[in-house]
Amino acid sequence: MFIGFVFTNYNNSKVTVDAIRSIFNNDDAIKKFKIVILDNNSDITNIELLNTIKDEFSDVHLIFNKINIGYFKGLNKGIDYLRNNYKEINHIVIGNNDLIFSKNFIKAVREKHSLFHNYPIISPNIITLDGVHQNPHVVEKISRFRQMIYDLYYSNFYLAIIIEKIAELTHSFTDRKDEQQFKIAQEIYQGYGACYILGPLFFESFKELWSPSFIMHEEYFLAEQLYSKGYKIYYEPSIIVRHHCHSATKELLRKKRWELSRDAHRLCKKYIKDKNLELI
């Protein structure tokens, strides 16, 4: 199993360097992997920091975009580079750059190689630095009622703030309980978008990730991409990665983040309408 890693970077090169070092600190004795970092037009300070990693590790390739093309589109560019230059790579870990990989991450992936015979994508056990489990993100499809709340949330920025406040006050009984199943290996509808592992079945069916949005809601689009070929995502709790969480978007103004998420939500709704799909 020759493993590739692809991450996007935008003005937070320090966490990217930490992620790369955590990969090279793995206990894997084979050390058969390549890493691609796709920079989405960071400032000069972050580019200079990113360039220092080449002096430290030779198995890292940097791609510098002149414009910010977004999350999944950036990952696709890195995936394309690996697939064209390293034909032996048949498993690719993709995700945010703000990840810290456990020392046995690669070993855990190798031990679960049989899962890739039936599943194009494995979703790992993603844990924030303060111990919150982010997977399994969505076990079943979103309910109609919750979808109605999302529609209200994305209808107006100030209404969204009110809904957030209500959610904070009622979270004990209104939060979805999916993540509480973090100990259970199982098929799921959506994995958390910070990290996925693509296997051979994915590349047999698809050339790249479906990426209609700039950022936000990638989990939904990827789930529907797999469903179009009759596949599901599999959540595997033994494959562990730590997540800084939102370090890539924290510099965005609150309203700008909401607008990007709203635009992605509208794309989801358009897809559902065009395909005559029902959310259940």
C-alpha positions as a Markdown table, in Angstrom:
| # | Residue | x | y | z |
|---|---|---|---|---|
| 1 | Met | 0.0 | 0.0 | 0.0 |
| 2 | Phe | 1.7 | 3.2 | -1.3 |
| 3 | Ile | 0.0 | 6.1 | 0.4 |
| 4 | Gly | -0.3 | 9.7 | -0.8 |
| 5 | Phe | -1.3 | 12.8 | 1.3 |
| 6 | Val | -2.8 | 15.9 | -0.2 |
| 7 | Phe | -3.7 | 19.1 | 1.8 |
| 8 | Thr | -4.6 | 22.6 | 0.9 |
| 9 | Asn | -2.9 | 25.6 | 2.6 |
| 10 | Tyr | -4.0 | 29.2 | 2.9 |
| 11 | Asn | -2.2 | 31.7 | 5.1 |
| 12 | Asn | -1.7 | 29.2 | 7.9 |
| 13 | Ser | 1.6 | 27.4 | 6.9 |
| 14 | Lys | 2.6 | 26.7 | 10.5 |
| 15 | Val | -0.1 | 24.1 | 11.0 |
| 16 | Thr | 0.7 | 22.6 | 7.6 |
| 17 | Val | 4.3 | 22.2 | 8.7 |
| 18 | Asp | 3.1 | 20.5 | 12.0 |
| 19 | Ala | 0.9 | 18.2 | 10.0 |
| 20 | Ile | 3.7 | 17.1 | 7.7 |
| 21 | Arg | 6.0 | 16.5 | 10.6 |
| 22 | Ser | 3.4 | 14.3 | 12.3 |
| 23 | Ile | 3.2 | 12.1 | 9.2 |
| 24 | Phe | 7.0 | 11.7 | 9.2 |
| 25 | Asn | 6.9 | 10.9 | 12.9 |
| 26 | Asn | 4.7 | 7.9 | 12.2 |
| 27 | Asp | 5.8 | 4.5 | 13.5 |
| 28 | Asp | 5.4 | 3.0 | 10.0 |
| 29 | Ala | 8.7 | 1.2 | 9.1 |
| 30 | Ile | 8.0 | 1.1 | 5.3 |
| 31 | Lys | 7.9 | 4.9 | 4.9 |
| 32 | Lys | 6.3 | 4.6 | 1.5 |
| 33 | Phe | 4.3 | 7.8 | 1.1 |
| 34 | Lys | 4.3 | 11.1 | -0.8 |
| 35 | Ile | 2.9 | 14.5 | 0.3 |
| 36 | Val | 1.5 | 17.3 | -1.8 |
| 37 | Ile | 0.6 | 20.7 | -0.5 |
| 38 | Leu | -1.6 | 22.9 | -2.6 |
| 39 | Asp | -1.2 | 26.5 | -1.6 |
| 40 | Asn | -4.2 | 28.7 | -2.5 |
| 41 | Asn | -2.3 | 32.0 | -3.0 |
| 42 | Ser | -1.1 | 32.7 | 0.6 |
| 43 | Asp | 0.8 | 35.8 | 1.5 |
| 44 | Ile | 4.6 | 35.9 | 1.1 |
| 45 | Thr | 5.4 | 35.2 | 4.7 |
| 46 | Asn | 3.4 | 32.0 | 4.7 |
| 47 | Ile | 4.9 | 31.0 | 1.3 |
| 48 | Glu | 8.4 | 31.4 | 2.7 |
| 49 | Leu | 7.5 | 29.3 | 5.7 |
| 50 | Leu | 6.0 | 26.6 | 3.5 |
| 51 | Asn | 9.2 | 26.5 | 1.3 |
| 52 | Thr | 11.3 | 25.6 | 4.4 |
| 53 | Ile | 9.6 | 22.2 | 4.6 |
| 54 | Lys | 11.3 | 21.2 | 1.3 |
| 55 | Asp | 14.6 | 21.6 | 3.0 |
| 56 | Glu | 13.5 | 19.3 | 5.8 |
| 57 | Phe | 11.7 | 16.6 | 3.8 |
| 58 | Ser | 12.3 | 15.5 | 0.2 |
| 59 | Asp | 9.1 | 13.6 | -0.2 |
| 60 | Val | 7.0 | 16.8 | -0.1 |
| 61 | His | 5.8 | 18.5 | -3.3 |
| 62 | Leu | 4.5 | 22.1 | -3.2 |
| 63 | Ile | 2.1 | 23.5 | -5.7 |
| 64 | Phe | 1.5 | 27.3 | -5.7 |
| 65 | Asn | -1.7 | 28.7 | -7.1 |
| 66 | Lys | -2.0 | 32.3 | -8.3 |
| 67 | Ile | -5.6 | 32.4 | -7.1 |
| 68 | Asn | -7.5 | 30.7 | -4.3 |
| 69 | Ile | -9.5 | 28.0 | -6.1 |
| 70 | Gly | -11.1 | 26.6 | -2.9 |
| 71 | Tyr | -10.9 | 23.4 | -0.9 |
| 72 | Phe | -12.0 | 20.4 | -3.0 |
| 73 | Lys | -10.8 | 22.0 | -6.2 |
| 74 | Gly | -7.4 | 22.5 | -4.5 |
| 75 | Leu | -7.4 | 18.9 | -3.4 |
| 76 | Asn | -8.2 | 17.7 | -6.9 |
| 77 | Lys | -5.2 | 19.5 | -8.3 |
| 78 | Gly | -3.0 | 17.7 | -5.7 |
| 79 | Ile | -4.6 | 14.4 | -6.4 |
| 80 | Asp | -4.1 | 14.8 | -10.1 |
| 81 | Tyr | -0.4 | 15.5 | -9.5 |
| 82 | Leu | 0.1 | 12.3 | -7.4 |
| 83 | Arg | -1.9 | 10.1 | -9.9 |
| 84 | Asn | 0.1 | 11.3 | -12.8 |
| 85 | Asn | 3.5 | 11.2 | -11.3 |
| 86 | Tyr | 3.3 | 8.2 | -8.9 |
| 87 | Lys | 1.3 | 5.4 | -10.6 |
| 88 | Glu | 1.9 | 3.1 | -7.6 |
| 89 | Ile | -0.1 | 5.3 | -5.3 |
| 90 | Asn | -3.5 | 3.7 | -4.8 |
| 91 | His | -4.6 | 5.2 | -1.5 |
| 92 | Ile | -4.7 | 9.0 | -0.9 |
| 93 | Val | -5.4 | 10.8 | 2.4 |
| 94 | Ile | -7.0 | 14.2 | 1.7 |
| 95 | Gly | -8.0 | 16.9 | 4.1 |
| 96 | Asn | -7.4 | 20.1 | 5.9 |
| 97 | Asn | -3.9 | 21.2 | 6.7 |
| 98 | Asp | -4.7 | 21.6 | 10.4 |
| 99 | Leu | -4.4 | 17.9 | 11.2 |
| 100 | Ile | -2.0 | 16.0 | 13.5 |
| 101 | Phe | -1.7 | 12.4 | 12.6 |
| 102 | Ser | -1.4 | 9.8 | 15.3 |
| 103 | Lys | 1.9 | 7.9 | 15.5 |
| 104 | Asn | 0.1 | 4.7 | 14.3 |
| 105 | Phe | -2.0 | 6.3 | 11.6 |
| 106 | Ile | -0.4 | 4.7 | 8.6 |
| 107 | Lys | -0.2 | 1.4 | 10.4 |
| 108 | Ala | -3.9 | 1.6 | 11.2 |
| 109 | Val | -4.7 | 2.3 | 7.6 |
| 110 | Arg | -2.7 | -0.7 | 6.4 |
| 111 | Glu | -4.3 | -3.0 | 8.9 |
| 112 | Lys | -7.8 | -2.0 | 7.6 |
| 113 | His | -6.8 | -2.5 | 3.9 |
| 114 | Ser | -9.6 | -5.1 | 3.4 |
| 115 | Leu | -12.2 | -2.3 | 3.9 |
| 116 | Phe | -11.1 | -0.7 | 0.7 |
| 117 | His | -12.3 | -3.8 | -1.2 |
| 118 | Asn | -15.9 | -2.7 | -0.6 |
| 119 | Tyr | -15.7 | 1.1 | 0.2 |
| 120 | Pro | -14.2 | 3.8 | -2.0 |
| 121 | Ile | -13.7 | 6.1 | 1.0 |
| 122 | Ile | -12.9 | 5.5 | 4.7 |
| 123 | Ser | -13.7 | 8.3 | 7.1 |
| 124 | Pro | -11.3 | 8.3 | 10.1 |
| 125 | Asn | -11.8 | 9.0 | 13.8 |
| 126 | Ile | -11.3 | 12.8 | 13.9 |
| 127 | Ile | -10.8 | 14.3 | 17.4 |
| 128 | Thr | -10.4 | 18.0 | 18.1 |
| 129 | Leu | -7.5 | 19.0 | 20.4 |
| 130 | Asp | -9.9 | 19.4 | 23.3 |
| 131 | Gly | -11.3 | 15.9 | 22.8 |
| 132 | Val | -14.5 | 16.4 | 20.8 |
| 133 | His | -15.2 | 13.6 | 18.3 |
| 134 | Gln | -16.3 | 14.9 | 14.9 |
| 135 | Asn | -17.1 | 11.5 | 13.3 |
| 136 | Pro | -19.4 | 9.8 | 12.4 |
| 137 | His | -20.6 | 13.2 | 11.1 |
| 138 | Val | -24.0 | 12.1 | 9.7 |
| 139 | Val | -25.0 | 8.5 | 10.1 |
| 140 | Glu | -28.3 | 8.8 | 8.3 |
| 141 | Lys | -29.7 | 11.5 | 6.0 |
| 142 | Ile | -30.8 | 14.8 | 7.5 |
| 143 | Ser | -34.4 | 15.0 | 8.6 |
| 144 | Arg | -37.0 | 17.2 | 6.8 |
| 145 | Phe | -37.4 | 19.3 | 10.0 |
| 146 | Arg | -33.7 | 19.9 | 10.4 |
| 147 | Gln | -33.5 | 20.8 | 6.7 |
| 148 | Met | -36.3 | 23.4 | 7.2 |
| 149 | Ile | -34.2 | 24.9 | 10.1 |
| 150 | Tyr | -31.2 | 25.1 | 7.7 |
| 151 | Asp | -33.3 | 26.8 | 5.1 |
| 152 | Leu | -34.3 | 29.4 | 7.7 |
| 153 | Tyr | -30.7 | 29.8 | 8.9 |
| 154 | Tyr | -29.4 | 30.5 | 5.4 |
| 155 | Ser | -32.3 | 32.9 | 4.5 |
| 156 | Asn | -30.9 | 35.8 | 6.5 |
| 157 | Phe | -27.7 | 36.5 | 8.4 |
| 158 | Tyr | -29.3 | 38.1 | 11.4 |
| 159 | Leu | -31.9 | 35.3 | 11.7 |
| 160 | Ala | -28.9 | 32.9 | 11.5 |
| 161 | Ile | -27.4 | 34.6 | 14.6 |
| 162 | Ile | -30.7 | 34.2 | 16.5 |
| 163 | Ile | -30.9 | 30.5 | 15.5 |
| 164 | Glu | -27.3 | 30.0 | 16.7 |
| 165 | Lys | -28.2 | 31.5 | 20.1 |
| 166 | Ile | -31.3 | 29.3 | 20.4 |
| 167 | Ala | -29.2 | 26.2 | 19.4 |
| 168 | Glu | -26.7 | 27.1 | 22.2 |
| 169 | Leu | -29.4 | 27.2 | 24.8 |
| 170 | Thr | -31.1 | 24.0 | 23.6 |
| 171 | His | -28.1 | 21.9 | 22.5 |
| 172 | Ser | -28.6 | 19.3 | 25.1 |
| 173 | Phe | -31.7 | 18.0 | 23.4 |
| 174 | Thr | -31.6 | 19.5 | 19.9 |
| 175 | Asp | -28.0 | 18.5 | 18.8 |
| 176 | Arg | -27.7 | 15.4 | 16.6 |
| 177 | Lys | -26.3 | 12.5 | 18.5 |
| 178 | Asp | -24.4 | 10.9 | 15.6 |
| 179 | Glu | -20.9 | 11.7 | 16.9 |
| 180 | Gln | -21.7 | 9.8 | 20.1 |
| 181 | Gln | -21.4 | 6.7 | 18.0 |
| 182 | Phe | -17.6 | 7.3 | 17.6 |
| 183 | Lys | -16.7 | 3.9 | 19.0 |
| 184 | Ile | -18.8 | 2.0 | 16.4 |
| 185 | Ala | -17.3 | 1.1 | 13.0 |
| 186 | Gln | -20.1 | 1.4 | 10.5 |
| 187 | Glu | -21.4 | 2.7 | 7.1 |
| 188 | Ile | -22.4 | 6.3 | 7.3 |
| 189 | Tyr | -24.0 | 8.9 | 5.0 |
| 190 | Gln | -21.4 | 11.7 | 5.5 |
| 191 | Gly | -18.0 | 11.9 | 7.1 |
| 192 | Tyr | -16.6 | 15.1 | 8.6 |
| 193 | Gly | -14.9 | 17.0 | 5.8 |
| 194 | Ala | -11.5 | 17.6 | 7.5 |
| 195 | Cys | -10.1 | 14.2 | 6.5 |
| 196 | Tyr | -10.9 | 11.2 | 4.2 |
| 197 | Ile | -8.9 | 8.3 | 2.8 |
| 198 | Leu | -9.6 | 7.5 | -0.8 |
| 199 | Gly | -9.0 | 4.0 | -2.0 |
| 200 | Pro | -8.7 | 2.1 | -5.3 |
| 201 | Leu | -12.5 | 1.8 | -5.8 |
| 202 | Phe | -12.8 | 5.6 | -5.7 |
| 203 | Phe | -10.4 | 6.0 | -8.6 |
| 204 | Glu | -12.1 | 3.2 | -10.6 |
| 205 | Ser | -15.3 | 5.2 | -10.5 |
| 206 | Phe | -14.2 | 8.9 | -10.4 |
| 207 | Lys | -11.4 | 11.0 | -11.7 |
| 208 | Glu | -11.7 | 13.6 | -8.9 |
| 209 | Leu | -13.9 | 14.9 | -6.0 |
| 210 | Trp | -17.2 | 16.5 | -7.0 |
| 211 | Ser | -16.6 | 20.2 | -6.0 |
| 212 | Pro | -19.4 | 22.6 | -7.1 |
| 213 | Ser | -18.8 | 24.8 | -4.0 |
| 214 | Phe | -15.8 | 27.0 | -3.2 |
| 215 | Ile | -15.7 | 25.9 | 0.4 |
| 216 | Met | -18.4 | 24.5 | 2.8 |
| 217 | His | -20.8 | 21.5 | 2.5 |
| 218 | Glu | -18.2 | 19.3 | 0.9 |
| 219 | Glu | -19.4 | 16.4 | 3.0 |
| 220 | Tyr | -22.8 | 16.5 | 1.3 |
| 221 | Phe | -21.4 | 16.7 | -2.3 |
| 222 | Leu | -19.0 | 13.8 | -1.6 |
| 223 | Ala | -21.7 | 11.6 | -0.1 |
| 224 | Glu | -24.0 | 12.2 | -3.1 |
| 225 | Gln | -21.1 | 11.5 | -5.5 |
| 226 | Leu | -20.6 | 8.1 | -3.9 |
| 227 | Tyr | -24.4 | 7.4 | -3.8 |
| 228 | Ser | -24.5 | 8.0 | -7.6 |
| 229 | Lys | -22.5 | 4.8 | -8.0 |
| 230 | Gly | -24.2 | 2.9 | -5.2 |
| 231 | Tyr | -21.5 | 3.4 | -2.7 |
| 232 | Lys | -21.4 | 4.5 | 0.9 |
| 233 | Ile | -18.6 | 5.9 | 3.2 |
| 234 | Tyr | -17.3 | 3.7 | 6.0 |
| 235 | Tyr | -16.3 | 5.1 | 9.4 |
| 236 | Glu | -13.4 | 3.4 | 11.0 |
| 237 | Pro | -12.6 | 4.5 | 14.7 |
| 238 | Ser | -9.2 | 2.8 | 14.9 |
| 239 | Ile | -7.7 | 5.2 | 12.4 |
| 240 | Ile | -7.2 | 8.4 | 14.5 |
| 241 | Val | -6.3 | 12.0 | 13.5 |
| 242 | Arg | -6.3 | 15.1 | 15.7 |
| 243 | His | -7.9 | 18.3 | 14.3 |
| 244 | His | -7.2 | 21.9 | 15.3 |
| 245 | Cys | -10.6 | 22.7 | 13.8 |
| 246 | His | -11.5 | 25.8 | 11.7 |
| 247 | Ser | -7.9 | 27.1 | 11.6 |
| 248 | Ala | -8.3 | 27.5 | 7.8 |
| 249 | Thr | -11.4 | 29.7 | 8.1 |
| 250 | Lys | -10.9 | 31.5 | 11.4 |
| 251 | Glu | -9.5 | 34.6 | 9.7 |
| 252 | Leu | -12.7 | 35.0 | 7.6 |
| 253 | Leu | -15.2 | 37.5 | 9.0 |
| 254 | Arg | -18.3 | 35.8 | 10.6 |
| 255 | Lys | -20.6 | 37.2 | 7.9 |
| 256 | Lys | -18.3 | 36.1 | 5.1 |
| 257 | Arg | -18.2 | 32.5 | 6.5 |
| 258 | Trp | -22.0 | 32.5 | 6.7 |
| 259 | Glu | -22.3 | 33.8 | 3.1 |
| 260 | Leu | -19.9 | 31.1 | 1.8 |
| 261 | Ser | -21.9 | 28.4 | 3.7 |
| 262 | Arg | -25.2 | 29.9 | 2.4 |
| 263 | Asp | -24.0 | 29.7 | -1.2 |
| 264 | Ala | -23.0 | 26.1 | -0.8 |
| 265 | His | -26.4 | 25.4 | 0.8 |
| 266 | Arg | -28.1 | 26.8 | -2.2 |
| 267 | Leu | -26.1 | 24.6 | -4.5 |
| 268 | Cys | -27.2 | 21.6 | -2.4 |
| 269 | Lys | -30.8 | 22.7 | -2.7 |
| 270 | Lys | -30.5 | 23.1 | -6.5 |
| 271 | Tyr | -29.0 | 19.6 | -6.8 |
| 272 | Ile | -31.8 | 18.1 | -4.8 |
| 273 | Lys | -34.4 | 19.9 | -6.9 |
| 274 | Asp | -32.8 | 19.0 | -10.2 |
| 275 | Lys | -32.5 | 15.3 | -9.3 |
| 276 | Asn | -35.9 | 15.2 | -7.6 |
| 277 | Leu | -34.3 | 13.8 | -4.4 |
| 278 | Glu | -36.0 | 13.8 | -1.1 |
| 279 | Leu | -34.2 | 14.4 | 2.2 |
| 280 | Ile | -35.4 | 11.8 | 4.7 |
